[in-house]
Every structure is written in C-alpha cells, then in structure tokens.
Amino acid sequence: MAKERKSFPLRLDPEIYQAIEQWAGDEFRSVNAHIEFLLRESLRKSGRLKRGPATPQGADGDGGNKD
C-alpha cells in the first residue's frame, strides 16, 4: 500500500519558482515532483535520509499536472 503524501502550502520567491519551473520542464517533471526530487537528493547527500529507491512510486509526476 502506498504511503499517504503530506500536503502543505509553500511560498517561494518568484525568481526561484521560475528557475525550478524551467529546470523541472527540462527534466520532464512537474514542479512539485522536481522539488521533492531535489529535497530527497539533498537529504540523502547529507545522510539524513537512508538510501533507497530514487523516488517513491508516483513521485516522478503528479498525473500530468504541470504546476
């Protein structure tokens, strides 16, 4: 059974959002999926998240919804 995903509001500087949006598009991800990908990679590199699959099932996209 898949884990329930936590939903919360996030406020970003517009310039940061635009950069993430462009990067996400370059990687064929939604903005949400790309932010999660970047956070997961950073947590792994810092040793705060144990190694495992690169992304949980369904984290590479959100049903085709581009944020």
N, C-alpha and C positions, 0 to 999 in steps of 0.2 A: 504494500500500500504506500502511495506517495505521501511525503511529508506535507503538512499544511504550510503554505508560504505566508510569511509575515508581510502585511501591507502597512505602509506608513507614508506620510507626506514628506517630501524632501524639497528644500528650497536651494536653488543654485544660482550663482551669478550667471547672467545671460551669456557672457563670453565663454564660460566653462561649459554651459549646456550646448552651445553651438559647436564647440570643439568635440565634445563627446558625441553629439548627434552625427557629425561628419565622420568621425572615427568608426562609430557603430555601423553607419551605412557602408563604409569601406570594407567592413568585416561581415556584412550581410546579417547584422543583428539588430534587434530593436534597441532603443536607448536603454530601456530597463534591463534587458539581458546583458548589454555591454557593461553597464555599471556593476551588475552582480559579478560578471566575469572579472572585471578589474579589481573589485574588492576581494574576491576569492583568491586571485593570484597574489595580491599583496599580503593577505593573511597567511597563505602558505609560505611565502618567502620569509616572513617574519617569524615563522614557527608557531603561529597562533591558531592554525587550522591544520589538522592532521592530513597527511597525503591521502588521496583517493582519486576517484574519477574527476576529470577536469571540470565537469559541470553535472549537477544532478539532472535527472530526466526532465526534459522540458525547459531547462534554463537557457537554452540557446535561442529561444524565441518565445513569443507570447501570443501564439495563434495568428501570426502575421500582422499583428498590430504594431505599426511603427509609431512610437511615442512622439 
